[in-house]
Amino acid sequence: MERITRFCPECWAELPAEEQAVCPACGASLTEERDFFEKLLRALWHPERTRAATAAAVLGQLGDPRAVPPLIEVALHARDFGVQEAAVRSLGHLRDPRAIPALALLLRMESPLPVRLAAVEALAAFDDPRAREALRGALNDPSGVVRQAAREAWKTGSRMVSREEG
C-alpha cells in the first residue's frame, strides 16, 4: 500500500502517517480550516514543485488581483524554474500592470530559457509602453527562440498600436 505524504501547511515539514492536531515541527494547527485562496498562496512555496506550479497556475485562472504580489515574488525568487514559469504565465494571464517591472527584470536576469520565453509571452498580453520596451530588449536575447517570440509579440503590438492610432 502506497503511503500518502502529508505536509504542514505552515512550515512544510513532512508529517507522520498518524493524524495529529498540531505539527510536531512548528506547532501549527493541522485541523484549522483555511479558505481556498489562502491555501493556494501557501502552496506557492510547497517543497513539491508540481504542487507549487499547480497553485501558481490556478491563481492565474482565478483572476484575483490579490495573487499578483505573491506571484511576482515566486516568479523572481522560486528555486525551481518550472514554478517560476508557471507564476510568470499566471501574471500574463492576470494582466495586472504591477507585474510588468518583474517580467522585464526576468528578461534582463540570467533566467532559464523557459522563464524568459514565458516572460515574453506574458508581456505580449499587456497594452503598456513599459511592456513594449521590455519586449524591445528581448529582441537581443541570447536565445533565438526568445528573440523570435519577442519579434512576434512586437509585430502584434505594433498592429494594435496602428489600429488604435488610425
C-alpha angles and dihedrals in degrees: 000000000000116000117228114227115226127191135200109255090222109042100012091233113160108253128221117254095252117085115258134182095220136029111259090215103050107005095241117154113261093191101051113112117235126191118254095250092053091049090053092050091052091046091060086082097041112140091231104079095211091058092048092047091047091050090052092050094048092048089055091051094049091062095215110152090211086076094063100083094046091046090051089052091051093044091055102036113024112119094218115072091209089060090046090050092051090050091049092050090050091050089054090049092050092049093203110160090221087075097059098084092050093047090049090049091053088058092053095044124077090261120163115269096253090053093050091047091050089048091055091049091047093049090051088064092064127086093206132117091229090058091048090051091051090049090051088056091050088061085079097048115137090238119079090209092058092044090052093049090048091050091051092047090046092052092048091048092047091053090050092050091048091052092049092050094044 
